[in-house]
Structure formats: C-alpha cells, structure tokens
Amino acid sequence: MKARTVLADNQDNLEPSTLHRIYSVMFFIFYSSKREFYATMVKNMVNKFPLDNELLNGISIVHPGNREASSFENVAKINKRFNIVQNVDQLQEELVNLQLTDNEDIPHFELDKLDQF
C-alpha cells in the first residue's frame, strides 16, 4: 500500500511510460502471488484428498450423467461394502434399469434444498 501512496503523491512528476511500467510490474507481482496461492492450494488438495479411493470413484454412479458409463464391477464393490442387495442378479437388473432410464424420468433436485427434510 505504501508504494501506491508514493506513486499517487508523485504521479505528476513521472513520465506516463514510467508509470505504465511501474503499474505493470505491480500487477505482475500481484497476480503471480495469486497464481502461486491457487497452485499451492490445488497441489495440497490433490495430496490430501482421497482421489484414488475405490468407494468414492464407484459412487460416481449416483450422478445422472455418469450412470451410463458405470460398470457392474463398481456397483458390485459398493454393494459388497454396504450389503445393500443380497441377490446379484437383482443388482445387475437395477443397474440396467438405471442405465436405460431416460433423463426426463430421473427426478430433479435443487441444490439449495438438499439438506432440508
């Protein structure tokens, strides 16, 4: 902030090209530090989040856009972990039904109402 005050006080004494160069350097420093912050943040997120967790990757089926690409193996792993369905044939039938359901037939939700009961 001190640099801005000095520049504002001496703006009339500096050439426009000099002011432009000074402001360019200030903006470069400012945005470089912001970029460094976000790069560090993303790096820490990648290191700390369980991105290779089989369960988290498997439950991507709950997103309607991913249902057609979901494999039975992923669904079977989730079922084995939580013991949801006893009959494997029934599980496969449920997956096929989900994959064949039209987008219009899948209930829509509002993000701001997810936590309301």
Backbone as XML, in Angstrom:
<?xml version="1.0"?>
<chain id="A" units="angstrom">
  <residue number="1" name="MET">
    <atom name="N" x="0.827" y="-1.188" z="0.000"/>
    <atom name="CA" x="0.000" y="0.000" z="0.000"/>
    <atom name="C" x="0.871" y="1.251" z="0.000"/>
  </residue>
  <residue number="2" name="LYS">
    <atom name="N" x="2.028" y="1.164" z="0.621"/>
    <atom name="CA" x="2.915" y="2.309" z="0.690"/>
    <atom name="C" x="3.357" y="2.726" z="-0.713"/>
  </residue>
  <residue number="3" name="ALA">
    <atom name="N" x="3.589" y="1.738" z="-1.582"/>
    <atom name="CA" x="4.010" y="2.037" z="-2.953"/>
    <atom name="C" x="2.925" y="2.816" z="-3.694"/>
  </residue>
  <residue number="4" name="ARG">
    <atom name="N" x="1.686" y="2.448" z="-3.485"/>
    <atom name="CA" x="0.590" y="3.177" z="-4.137"/>
    <atom name="C" x="0.522" y="4.617" z="-3.668"/>
  </residue>
  <residue number="5" name="THR">
    <atom name="N" x="0.743" y="4.838" z="-2.386"/>
    <atom name="CA" x="0.716" y="6.200" z="-1.843"/>
    <atom name="C" x="1.829" y="7.036" z="-2.444"/>
  </residue>
  <residue number="6" name="VAL">
    <atom name="N" x="3.030" y="6.458" z="-2.521"/>
    <atom name="CA" x="4.171" y="7.177" z="-3.113"/>
    <atom name="C" x="3.890" y="7.484" z="-4.573"/>
  </residue>
  <residue number="7" name="LEU">
    <atom name="N" x="3.340" y="6.518" z="-5.305"/>
    <atom name="CA" x="3.013" y="6.741" z="-6.723"/>
    <atom name="C" x="1.938" y="7.811" z="-6.879"/>
  </residue>
  <residue number="8" name="ALA">
    <atom name="N" x="0.930" y="7.768" z="-6.049"/>
    <atom name="CA" x="-0.143" y="8.761" z="-6.139"/>
    <atom name="C" x="0.382" y="10.164" z="-5.832"/>
  </residue>
  <residue number="9" name="ASP">
    <atom name="N" x="1.276" y="10.261" z="-4.856"/>
    <atom name="CA" x="1.830" y="11.570" z="-4.485"/>
    <atom name="C" x="2.759" y="12.117" z="-5.552"/>
  </residue>
  <residue number="10" name="ASN">
    <atom name="N" x="3.433" y="11.239" z="-6.300"/>
    <atom name="CA" x="4.424" y="11.668" z="-7.291"/>
    <atom name="C" x="3.984" y="11.421" z="-8.727"/>
  </residue>
  <residue number="11" name="GLN">
    <atom name="N" x="2.734" y="11.177" z="-8.934"/>
    <atom name="CA" x="2.224" y="10.842" z="-10.266"/>
    <atom name="C" x="2.503" y="11.961" z="-11.283"/>
  </residue>
  <residue number="12" name="ASP">
    <atom name="N" x="2.414" y="13.201" z="-10.849"/>
    <atom name="CA" x="2.633" y="14.325" z="-11.762"/>
    <atom name="C" x="4.091" y="14.466" z="-12.157"/>
  </residue>
  <residue number="13" name="ASN">
    <atom name="N" x="5.002" y="13.935" z="-11.373"/>
    <atom name="CA" x="6.436" y="14.076" z="-11.642"/>
    <atom name="C" x="6.992" y="12.949" z="-12.500"/>
  </residue>
  <residue number="14" name="LEU">
    <atom name="N" x="6.222" y="11.917" z="-12.773"/>
    <atom name="CA" x="6.706" y="10.756" z="-13.525"/>
    <atom name="C" x="6.140" y="10.766" z="-14.943"/>
  </residue>
  <residue number="15" name="GLU">
    <atom name="N" x="6.943" y="10.253" z="-15.844"/>
    <atom name="CA" x="6.510" y="10.114" z="-17.243"/>
    <atom name="C" x="5.420" y="9.040" z="-17.321"/>
  </residue>
  <residue number="16" name="PRO">
    <atom name="N" x="4.468" y="9.187" z="-18.234"/>
    <atom name="CA" x="3.420" y="8.166" z="-18.381"/>
    <atom name="C" x="3.982" y="6.773" z="-18.666"/>
  </residue>
  <residue number="17" name="SER">
    <atom name="N" x="5.046" y="6.694" z="-19.468"/>
    <atom name="CA" x="5.621" y="5.377" z="-19.772"/>
    <atom name="C" x="6.236" y="4.749" z="-18.516"/>
  </residue>
  <residue number="18" name="THR">
    <atom name="N" x="6.824" y="5.572" z="-17.658"/>
    <atom name="CA" x="7.394" y="5.074" z="-16.400"/>
    <atom name="C" x="6.283" y="4.574" z="-15.482"/>
  </residue>
  <residue number="19" name="LEU">
    <atom name="N" x="5.198" y="5.345" z="-15.387"/>
    <atom name="CA" x="4.052" y="4.918" z="-14.582"/>
    <atom name="C" x="3.486" y="3.591" z="-15.091"/>
  </residue>
  <residue number="20" name="HIS">
    <atom name="N" x="3.387" y="3.499" z="-16.415"/>
    <atom name="CA" x="2.854" y="2.272" z="-17.009"/>
    <atom name="C" x="3.729" y="1.073" z="-16.646"/>
  </residue>
  <residue number="21" name="ARG">
    <atom name="N" x="5.048" y="1.235" z="-16.727"/>
    <atom name="CA" x="5.955" y="0.133" z="-16.381"/>
    <atom name="C" x="5.842" y="-0.234" z="-14.900"/>
  </residue>
  <residue number="22" name="ILE">
    <atom name="N" x="5.750" y="0.772" z="-14.046"/>
    <atom name="CA" x="5.636" y="0.514" z="-12.605"/>
    <atom name="C" x="4.343" y="-0.237" z="-12.302"/>
  </residue>
  <residue number="23" name="TYR">
    <atom name="N" x="3.237" y="0.225" z="-12.871"/>
    <atom name="CA" x="1.961" y="-0.451" z="-12.634"/>
    <atom name="C" x="1.960" y="-1.862" z="-13.225"/>
  </residue>
  <residue number="24" name="SER">
    <atom name="N" x="2.623" y="-2.037" z="-14.355"/>
    <atom name="CA" x="2.708" y="-3.376" z="-14.954"/>
    <atom name="C" x="3.435" y="-4.335" z="-14.031"/>
  </residue>
  <residue number="25" name="VAL">
    <atom name="N" x="4.532" y="-3.881" z="-13.446"/>
    <atom name="CA" x="5.292" y="-4.722" z="-12.512"/>
    <atom name="C" x="4.450" y="-5.019" z="-11.272"/>
  </residue>
  <residue number="26" name="MET">
    <atom name="N" x="3.748" y="-4.013" z="-10.768"/>
    <atom name="CA" x="2.912" y="-4.226" z="-9.582"/>
    <atom name="C" x="1.819" y="-5.262" z="-9.861"/>
  </residue>
  <residue number="27" name="PHE">
    <atom name="N" x="1.168" y="-5.157" z="-11.020"/>
    <atom name="CA" x="0.125" y="-6.119" z="-11.362"/>
    <atom name="C" x="0.709" y="-7.514" z="-11.563"/>
  </residue>
  <residue number="28" name="PHE">
    <atom name="N" x="1.898" y="-7.578" z="-12.181"/>
    <atom name="CA" x="2.543" y="-8.874" z="-12.377"/>
    <atom name="C" x="2.830" y="-9.541" z="-11.036"/>
  </residue>
  <residue number="29" name="ILE">
    <atom name="N" x="3.366" y="-8.778" z="-10.093"/>
    <atom name="CA" x="3.664" y="-9.316" z="-8.764"/>
    <atom name="C" x="2.379" y="-9.748" z="-8.077"/>
  </residue>
  <residue number="30" name="PHE">
    <atom name="N" x="1.350" y="-8.917" z="-8.170"/>
    <atom name="CA" x="0.069" y="-9.231" z="-7.533"/>
    <atom name="C" x="-0.517" y="-10.527" z="-8.077"/>
  </residue>
  <residue number="31" name="TYR">
    <atom name="N" x="-0.620" y="-10.639" z="-9.401"/>
    <atom name="CA" x="-1.234" y="-11.821" z="-9.991"/>
    <atom name="C" x="-0.346" y="-13.047" z="-9.878"/>
  </residue>
  <residue number="32" name="SER">
    <atom name="N" x="0.955" y="-12.880" z="-9.864"/>
    <atom name="CA" x="1.855" y="-14.021" z="-9.665"/>
    <atom name="C" x="1.655" y="-14.619" z="-8.283"/>
  </residue>
  <residue number="33" name="SER">
    <atom name="N" x="1.499" y="-13.762" z="-7.290"/>
    <atom name="CA" x="1.287" y="-14.285" z="-5.935"/>
    <atom name="C" x="-0.066" y="-14.987" z="-5.841"/>
  </residue>
  <residue number="34" name="LYS">
    <atom name="N" x="-1.077" y="-14.478" z="-6.517"/>
    <atom name="CA" x="-2.394" y="-15.134" z="-6.519"/>
    <atom name="C" x="-2.308" y="-16.489" z="-7.216"/>
  </residue>
  <residue number="35" name="ARG">
    <atom name="N" x="-1.612" y="-16.526" z="-8.344"/>
    <atom name="CA" x="-1.455" y="-17.782" z="-9.080"/>
    <atom name="C" x="-0.703" y="-18.795" z="-8.226"/>
  </residue>
  <residue number="36" name="GLU">
    <atom name="N" x="0.324" y="-18.351" z="-7.551"/>
    <atom name="CA" x="1.100" y="-19.234" z="-6.681"/>
    <atom name="C" x="0.227" y="-19.775" z="-5.545"/>
  </residue>
  <residue number="37" name="PHE">
    <atom name="N" x="-0.610" y="-18.923" z="-4.991"/>
    <atom name="CA" x="-1.518" y="-19.352" z="-3.919"/>
    <atom name="C" x="-2.443" y="-20.460" z="-4.408"/>
  </residue>
  <residue number="38" name="TYR">
    <atom name="N" x="-3.093" y="-20.251" z="-5.558"/>
    <atom name="CA" x="-4.044" y="-21.241" z="-6.054"/>
    <atom name="C" x="-3.329" y="-22.522" z="-6.494"/>
  </residue>
  <residue number="39" name="ALA">
    <atom name="N" x="-2.152" y="-22.407" z="-7.071"/>
    <atom name="CA" x="-1.397" y="-23.600" z="-7.457"/>
    <atom name="C" x="-1.031" y="-24.422" z="-6.221"/>
  </residue>
  <residue number="40" name="THR">
    <atom name="N" x="-0.617" y="-23.750" z="-5.162"/>
    <atom name="CA" x="-0.282" y="-24.444" z="-3.918"/>
    <atom name="C" x="-1.523" y="-25.085" z="-3.311"/>
  </residue>
  <residue number="41" name="MET">
    <atom name="N" x="-2.649" y="-24.376" z="-3.351"/>
    <atom name="CA" x="-3.892" y="-24.900" z="-2.796"/>
    <atom name="C" x="-4.321" y="-26.178" z="-3.537"/>
  </residue>
  <residue number="42" name="VAL">
    <atom name="N" x="-4.286" y="-26.154" z="-4.853"/>
    <atom name="CA" x="-4.686" y="-27.326" z="-5.638"/>
    <atom name="C" x="-3.716" y="-28.482" z="-5.386"/>
  </residue>
  <residue number="43" name="LYS">
    <atom name="N" x="-2.439" y="-28.186" z="-5.301"/>
    <atom name="CA" x="-1.440" y="-29.221" z="-5.015"/>
    <atom name="C" x="-1.731" y="-29.895" z="-3.672"/>
  </residue>
  <residue number="44" name="ASN">
    <atom name="N" x="-2.047" y="-29.097" z="-2.653"/>
    <atom name="CA" x="-2.376" y="-29.651" z="-1.342"/>
    <atom name="C" x="-3.663" y="-30.468" z="-1.391"/>
  </residue>
  <residue number="45" name="MET">
    <atom name="N" x="-4.648" y="-30.008" z="-2.157"/>
    <atom name="CA" x="-5.904" y="-30.753" z="-2.281"/>
    <atom name="C" x="-5.651" y="-32.118" z="-2.917"/>
  </residue>
  <residue number="46" name="VAL">
    <atom name="N" x="-4.856" y="-32.141" z="-3.970"/>
    <atom name="CA" x="-4.563" y="-33.404" z="-4.656"/>
    <atom name="C" x="-3.831" y="-34.354" z="-3.712"/>
  </residue>
  <residue number="47" name="ASN">
    <atom name="N" x="-2.922" y="-33.814" z="-2.894"/>
    <atom name="CA" x="-2.166" y="-34.656" z="-1.968"/>
    <atom name="C" x="-3.010" y="-35.155" z="-0.800"/>
  </residue>
  <residue number="48" name="LYS">
    <atom name="N" x="-3.978" y="-34.373" z="-0.344"/>
    <atom name="CA" x="-4.727" y="-34.721" z="0.858"/>
    <atom name="C" x="-6.062" y="-35.415" z="0.590"/>
  </residue>
  <residue number="49" name="PHE">
    <atom name="N" x="-6.692" y="-35.148" z="-0.549"/>
    <atom name="CA" x="-7.990" y="-35.753" z="-0.829"/>
    <atom name="C" x="-7.796" y="-37.191" z="-1.313"/>
  </residue>
  <residue number="50" name="PRO">
    <atom name="N" x="-8.693" y="-38.082" z="-0.954"/>
    <atom name="CA" x="-8.573" y="-39.492" z="-1.361"/>
    <atom name="C" x="-9.077" y="-39.708" z="-2.786"/>
  </residue>
  <residue number="51" name="LEU">
    <atom name="N" x="-8.386" y="-39.121" z="-3.757"/>
    <atom name="CA" x="-8.864" y="-39.176" z="-5.139"/>
    <atom name="C" x="-8.778" y="-40.568" z="-5.745"/>
  </residue>
  <residue number="52" name="ASP">
    <atom name="N" x="-7.966" y="-41.440" z="-5.161"/>
    <atom name="CA" x="-7.846" y="-42.790" z="-5.692"/>
    <atom name="C" x="-8.660" y="-43.803" z="-4.894"/>
  </residue>
  <residue number="53" name="ASN">
    <atom name="N" x="-9.550" y="-43.325" z="-4.059"/>
    <atom name="CA" x="-10.385" y="-44.190" z="-3.229"/>
    <atom name="C" x="-11.398" y="-44.915" z="-4.109"/>
  </residue>
  <residue number="54" name="GLU">
    <atom name="N" x="-11.410" y="-46.247" z="-4.036"/>
    <atom name="CA" x="-12.314" y="-47.037" z="-4.882"/>
    <atom name="C" x="-13.781" y="-46.741" z="-4.606"/>
  </residue>
  <residue number="55" name="LEU">
    <atom name="N" x="-14.107" y="-46.567" z="-3.340"/>
    <atom name="CA" x="-15.502" y="-46.301" z="-2.992"/>
    <atom name="C" x="-15.960" y="-44.964" z="-3.579"/>
  </residue>
  <residue number="56" name="LEU">
    <atom name="N" x="-15.150" y="-43.926" z="-3.432"/>
    <atom name="CA" x="-15.532" y="-42.618" z="-3.962"/>
    <atom name="C" x="-15.634" y="-42.641" z="-5.486"/>
  </residue>
  <residue number="57" name="ASN">
    <atom name="N" x="-14.729" y="-43.347" z="-6.118"/>
    <atom name="CA" x="-14.814" y="-43.461" z="-7.575"/>
    <atom name="C" x="-16.031" y="-44.282" z="-7.991"/>
  </residue>
  <residue number="58" name="GLY">
    <atom name="N" x="-16.368" y="-45.280" z="-7.200"/>
    <atom name="CA" x="-17.502" y="-46.134" z="-7.535"/>
    <atom name="C" x="-18.839" y="-45.456" z="-7.377"/>
  </residue>
  <residue number="59" name="ILE">
    <atom name="N" x="-18.966" y="-44.574" z="-6.390"/>
    <atom name="CA" x="-20.266" y="-43.942" z="-6.169"/>
    <atom name="C" x="-20.554" y="-42.821" z="-7.154"/>
  </residue>
  <residue number="60" name="SER">
    <atom name="N" x="-19.674" y="-42.640" z="-8.115"/>
    <atom name="CA" x="-19.961" y="-41.648" z="-9.153"/>
    <atom name="C" x="-21.208" y="-42.028" z="-9.942"/>
  </residue>
  <residue number="61" name="ILE">
    <atom name="N" x="-21.671" y="-43.247" z="-9.779"/>
    <atom name="CA" x="-22.889" y="-43.697" z="-10.464"/>
    <atom name="C" x="-24.108" y="-42.900" z="-10.022"/>
  </residue>
  <residue number="62" name="VAL">
    <atom name="N" x="-24.071" y="-42.328" z="-8.820"/>
    <atom name="CA" x="-25.247" y="-41.593" z="-8.343"/>
    <atom name="C" x="-25.471" y="-40.304" z="-9.125"/>
  </residue>
  <residue number="63" name="HIS">
    <atom name="N" x="-24.467" y="-39.831" z="-9.834"/>
    <atom name="CA" x="-24.656" y="-38.651" z="-10.687"/>
    <atom name="C" x="-25.310" y="-39.118" z="-11.986"/>
  </residue>
  <residue number="64" name="PRO">
    <atom name="N" x="-26.445" y="-38.526" z="-12.353"/>
    <atom name="CA" x="-27.160" y="-38.992" z="-13.552"/>
    <atom name="C" x="-26.310" y="-38.988" z="-14.825"/>
  </residue>
  <residue number="65" name="GLY">
    <atom name="N" x="-25.379" y="-38.089" z="-14.929"/>
    <atom name="CA" x="-24.545" y="-38.033" z="-16.132"/>
    <atom name="C" x="-23.542" y="-39.170" z="-16.234"/>
  </residue>
  <residue number="66" name="ASN">
    <atom name="N" x="-23.292" y="-39.854" z="-15.129"/>
    <atom name="CA" x="-22.311" y="-40.941" z="-15.113"/>
    <atom name="C" x="-22.938" y="-42.322" z="-15.150"/>
  </residue>
  <residue number="67" name="ARG">
    <atom name="N" x="-24.233" y="-42.403" z="-15.109"/>
    <atom name="CA" x="-24.869" y="-43.710" z="-14.935"/>
    <atom name="C" x="-24.636" y="-44.643" z="-16.120"/>
  </residue>
  <residue number="68" name="GLU">
    <atom name="N" x="-24.581" y="-44.118" z="-17.337"/>
    <atom name="CA" x="-24.403" y="-44.995" z="-18.496"/>
    <atom name="C" x="-23.002" y="-45.573" z="-18.571"/>
  </residue>
  <residue number="69" name="ALA">
    <atom name="N" x="-22.022" y="-44.853" z="-18.045"/>
    <atom name="CA" x="-20.635" y="-45.321" z="-18.093"/>
    <atom name="C" x="-20.265" y="-46.189" z="-16.899"/>
  </residue>
  <residue number="70" name="SER">
    <atom name="N" x="-21.161" y="-46.328" z="-15.944"/>
    <atom name="CA" x="-20.862" y="-47.106" z="-14.742"/>
    <atom name="C" x="-20.829" y="-48.594" z="-15.070"/>
  </residue>
  <residue number="71" name="SER">
    <atom name="N" x="-19.869" y="-49.254" z="-14.448"/>
    <atom name="CA" x="-19.746" y="-50.692" z="-14.688"/>
    <atom name="C" x="-20.374" y="-51.467" z="-13.533"/>
  </residue>
  <residue number="72" name="PHE">
    <atom name="N" x="-20.741" y="-52.688" z="-13.824"/>
    <atom name="CA" x="-21.326" y="-53.534" z="-12.802"/>
    <atom name="C" x="-20.298" y="-53.835" z="-11.708"/>
  </residue>
  <residue number="73" name="GLU">
    <atom name="N" x="-19.027" y="-53.903" z="-12.084"/>
    <atom name="CA" x="-17.978" y="-54.183" z="-11.106"/>
    <atom name="C" x="-17.954" y="-53.114" z="-10.012"/>
  </residue>
  <residue number="74" name="ASN">
    <atom name="N" x="-18.089" y="-51.832" z="-10.407"/>
    <atom name="CA" x="-18.113" y="-50.757" z="-9.409"/>
    <atom name="C" x="-19.332" y="-50.874" z="-8.496"/>
  </residue>
  <residue number="75" name="VAL">
    <atom name="N" x="-20.469" y="-51.171" z="-9.091"/>
    <atom name="CA" x="-21.699" y="-51.306" z="-8.311"/>
    <atom name="C" x="-21.587" y="-52.505" z="-7.376"/>
  </residue>
  <residue number="76" name="ALA">
    <atom name="N" x="-20.985" y="-53.584" z="-7.850"/>
    <atom name="CA" x="-20.824" y="-54.780" z="-7.021"/>
    <atom name="C" x="-19.900" y="-54.496" z="-5.836"/>
  </residue>
  <residue number="77" name="LYS">
    <atom name="N" x="-18.852" y="-53.697" z="-6.041"/>
    <atom name="CA" x="-17.947" y="-53.335" z="-4.934"/>
    <atom name="C" x="-18.682" y="-52.520" z="-3.866"/>
  </residue>
  <residue number="78" name="ILE">
    <atom name="N" x="-19.504" y="-51.592" z="-4.330"/>
    <atom name="CA" x="-20.279" y="-50.778" z="-3.374"/>
    <atom name="C" x="-21.259" y="-51.669" z="-2.625"/>
  </residue>
  <residue number="79" name="ASN">
    <atom name="N" x="-21.910" y="-52.564" z="-3.350"/>
    <atom name="CA" x="-22.867" y="-53.476" z="-2.724"/>
    <atom name="C" x="-22.168" y="-54.377" z="-1.700"/>
  </residue>
  <residue number="80" name="LYS">
    <atom name="N" x="-21.005" y="-54.858" z="-2.045"/>
    <atom name="CA" x="-20.263" y="-55.721" z="-1.121"/>
    <atom name="C" x="-19.884" y="-54.962" z="0.151"/>
  </residue>
  <residue number="81" name="ARG">
    <atom name="N" x="-19.506" y="-53.703" z="-0.022"/>
    <atom name="CA" x="-19.098" y="-52.895" z="1.143"/>
    <atom name="C" x="-20.275" y="-52.611" z="2.079"/>
  </residue>
  <residue number="82" name="PHE">
    <atom name="N" x="-21.445" y="-52.308" z="1.500"/>
    <atom name="CA" x="-22.589" y="-51.909" z="2.321"/>
    <atom name="C" x="-23.686" y="-52.971" z="2.412"/>
  </residue>
  <residue number="83" name="ASN">
    <atom name="N" x="-23.543" y="-54.068" z="1.668"/>
    <atom name="CA" x="-24.512" y="-55.163" z="1.695"/>
    <atom name="C" x="-25.948" y="-54.659" z="1.473"/>
  </residue>
  <residue number="84" name="ILE">
    <atom name="N" x="-26.139" y="-53.981" z="0.356"/>
    <atom name="CA" x="-27.428" y="-53.366" z="0.039"/>
    <atom name="C" x="-28.408" y="-54.396" z="-0.527"/>
  </residue>
  <residue number="85" name="VAL">
    <atom name="N" x="-27.954" y="-55.166" z="-1.523"/>
    <atom name="CA" x="-28.815" y="-56.134" z="-2.192"/>
    <atom name="C" x="-28.173" y="-57.513" z="-2.046"/>
  </residue>
  <residue number="86" name="GLN">
    <atom name="N" x="-28.960" y="-58.495" z="-1.651"/>
    <atom name="CA" x="-28.439" y="-59.858" z="-1.456"/>
    <atom name="C" x="-28.291" y="-60.608" z="-2.781"/>
  </residue>
  <residue number="87" name="ASN">
    <atom name="N" x="-29.223" y="-60.365" z="-3.700"/>
    <atom name="CA" x="-29.263" y="-61.095" z="-4.957"/>
    <atom name="C" x="-28.474" y="-60.331" z="-6.025"/>
  </residue>
  <residue number="88" name="VAL">
    <atom name="N" x="-27.410" y="-60.941" z="-6.547"/>
    <atom name="CA" x="-26.547" y="-60.277" z="-7.531"/>
    <atom name="C" x="-27.304" y="-60.036" z="-8.836"/>
  </residue>
  <residue number="89" name="ASP">
    <atom name="N" x="-28.175" y="-60.952" z="-9.206"/>
    <atom name="CA" x="-28.969" y="-60.764" z="-10.432"/>
    <atom name="C" x="-29.884" y="-59.548" z="-10.305"/>
  </residue>
  <residue number="90" name="GLN">
    <atom name="N" x="-30.458" y="-59.379" z="-9.120"/>
    <atom name="CA" x="-31.324" y="-58.219" z="-8.880"/>
    <atom name="C" x="-30.501" y="-56.929" z="-8.969"/>
  </residue>
  <residue number="91" name="LEU">
    <atom name="N" x="-29.293" y="-56.971" z="-8.462"/>
    <atom name="CA" x="-28.414" y="-55.803" z="-8.515"/>
    <atom name="C" x="-28.097" y="-55.420" z="-9.955"/>
  </residue>
  <residue number="92" name="GLN">
    <atom name="N" x="-27.778" y="-56.438" z="-10.754"/>
    <atom name="CA" x="-27.471" y="-56.164" z="-12.160"/>
    <atom name="C" x="-28.708" y="-55.627" z="-12.879"/>
  </residue>
  <residue number="93" name="GLU">
    <atom name="N" x="-29.867" y="-56.165" z="-12.575"/>
    <atom name="CA" x="-31.117" y="-55.691" z="-13.184"/>
    <atom name="C" x="-31.387" y="-54.227" z="-12.813"/>
  </residue>
  <residue number="94" name="GLU">
    <atom name="N" x="-31.140" y="-53.877" z="-11.544"/>
    <atom name="CA" x="-31.320" y="-52.484" z="-11.099"/>
    <atom name="C" x="-30.376" y="-51.544" z="-11.852"/>
  </residue>
  <residue number="95" name="LEU">
    <atom name="N" x="-29.138" y="-51.973" z="-12.062"/>
    <atom name="CA" x="-28.179" y="-51.141" z="-12.792"/>
    <atom name="C" x="-28.630" y="-50.936" z="-14.232"/>
  </residue>
  <residue number="96" name="VAL">
    <atom name="N" x="-29.054" y="-52.001" z="-14.878"/>
    <atom name="CA" x="-29.523" y="-51.893" z="-16.261"/>
    <atom name="C" x="-30.738" y="-50.969" z="-16.336"/>
  </residue>
  <residue number="97" name="ASN">
    <atom name="N" x="-31.667" y="-51.094" z="-15.392"/>
    <atom name="CA" x="-32.839" y="-50.219" z="-15.370"/>
    <atom name="C" x="-32.422" y="-48.758" z="-15.215"/>
  </residue>
  <residue number="98" name="LEU">
    <atom name="N" x="-31.464" y="-48.526" z="-14.335"/>
    <atom name="CA" x="-30.974" y="-47.155" z="-14.149"/>
    <atom name="C" x="-30.329" y="-46.625" z="-15.416"/>
  </residue>
  <residue number="99" name="GLN">
    <atom name="N" x="-29.514" y="-47.454" z="-16.058"/>
    <atom name="CA" x="-28.825" y="-47.011" z="-17.265"/>
    <atom name="C" x="-29.771" y="-46.767" z="-18.424"/>
  </residue>
  <residue number="100" name="LEU">
    <atom name="N" x="-30.873" y="-47.469" z="-18.453"/>
    <atom name="CA" x="-31.833" y="-47.311" z="-19.556"/>
    <atom name="C" x="-32.888" y="-46.246" z="-19.293"/>
  </residue>
  <residue number="101" name="THR">
    <atom name="N" x="-32.926" y="-45.696" z="-18.106"/>
    <atom name="CA" x="-33.918" y="-44.678" z="-17.769"/>
    <atom name="C" x="-33.608" y="-43.383" z="-18.513"/>
  </residue>
  <residue number="102" name="ASP">
    <atom name="N" x="-34.648" y="-42.795" z="-19.122"/>
    <atom name="CA" x="-34.466" y="-41.521" z="-19.820"/>
    <atom name="C" x="-34.161" y="-40.412" z="-18.822"/>
  </residue>
  <residue number="103" name="ASN">
    <atom name="N" x="-33.405" y="-39.419" z="-19.284"/>
    <atom name="CA" x="-33.058" y="-38.283" z="-18.420"/>
    <atom name="C" x="-34.293" y="-37.578" z="-17.876"/>
  </residue>
  <residue number="104" name="GLU">
    <atom name="N" x="-35.338" y="-37.516" z="-18.681"/>
    <atom name="CA" x="-36.560" y="-36.826" z="-18.256"/>
    <atom name="C" x="-37.255" y="-37.539" z="-17.110"/>
  </residue>
  <residue number="105" name="ASP">
    <atom name="N" x="-37.022" y="-38.856" z="-16.990"/>
    <atom name="CA" x="-37.681" y="-39.649" z="-15.949"/>
    <atom name="C" x="-36.915" y="-39.665" z="-14.625"/>
  </residue>
  <residue number="106" name="ILE">
    <atom name="N" x="-35.724" y="-39.104" z="-14.613"/>
    <atom name="CA" x="-34.941" y="-39.056" z="-13.373"/>
    <atom name="C" x="-35.365" y="-37.810" z="-12.608"/>
  </residue>
  <residue number="107" name="PRO">
    <atom name="N" x="-35.720" y="-37.951" z="-11.344"/>
    <atom name="CA" x="-36.169" y="-36.792" z="-10.560"/>
    <atom name="C" x="-35.087" y="-35.719" z="-10.469"/>
  </residue>
  <residue number="108" name="HIS">
    <atom name="N" x="-35.519" y="-34.486" z="-10.611"/>
    <atom name="CA" x="-34.595" y="-33.359" z="-10.493"/>
    <atom name="C" x="-34.526" y="-32.927" z="-9.038"/>
  </residue>
  <residue number="109" name="PHE">
    <atom name="N" x="-33.438" y="-32.281" z="-8.698"/>
    <atom name="CA" x="-33.295" y="-31.773" z="-7.335"/>
    <atom name="C" x="-32.766" y="-30.352" z="-7.394"/>
  </residue>
  <residue number="110" name="GLU">
    <atom name="N" x="-32.975" y="-29.632" z="-6.309"/>
    <atom name="CA" x="-32.459" y="-28.273" z="-6.190"/>
    <atom name="C" x="-31.350" y="-28.300" z="-5.161"/>
  </residue>
  <residue number="111" name="LEU">
    <atom name="N" x="-30.180" y="-27.786" z="-5.558"/>
    <atom name="CA" x="-29.023" y="-27.836" z="-4.663"/>
    <atom name="C" x="-29.264" y="-27.172" z="-3.323"/>
  </residue>
  <residue number="112" name="ASP">
    <atom name="N" x="-29.993" y="-26.064" z="-3.305"/>
    <atom name="CA" x="-30.174" y="-25.356" z="-2.050"/>
    <atom name="C" x="-31.152" y="-26.057" z="-1.112"/>
  </residue>
  <residue number="113" name="LYS">
    <atom name="N" x="-31.791" y="-27.130" z="-1.570"/>
    <atom name="CA" x="-32.753" y="-27.822" z="-0.723"/>
    <atom name="C" x="-32.277" y="-29.233" z="-0.340"/>
  </residue>
  <residue number="114" name="LEU">
    <atom name="N" x="-31.024" y="-29.545" z="-0.564"/>
    <atom name="CA" x="-30.538" y="-30.894" z="-0.288"/>
    <atom name="C" x="-30.573" y="-31.240" z="1.192"/>
  </residue>
  <residue number="115" name="ASP">
    <atom name="N" x="-30.332" y="-30.271" z="2.065"/>
    <atom name="CA" x="-30.266" y="-30.546" z="3.498"/>
    <atom name="C" x="-31.605" y="-30.396" z="4.202"/>
  </residue>
  <residue number="116" name="GLN">
    <atom name="N" x="-32.664" y="-30.119" z="3.478"/>
    <atom name="CA" x="-33.961" y="-29.952" z="4.109"/>
    <atom name="C" x="-34.679" y="-31.304" z="4.163"/>
  </residue>
  <residue number="117" name="PHE">
    <atom name="N" x="-35.398" y="-31.510" z="5.253"/>
    <atom name="CA" x="-36.125" y="-32.766" z="5.416"/>
    <atom name="C" x="-37.603" y="-32.523" z="5.343"/>
  </residue>
</chain>
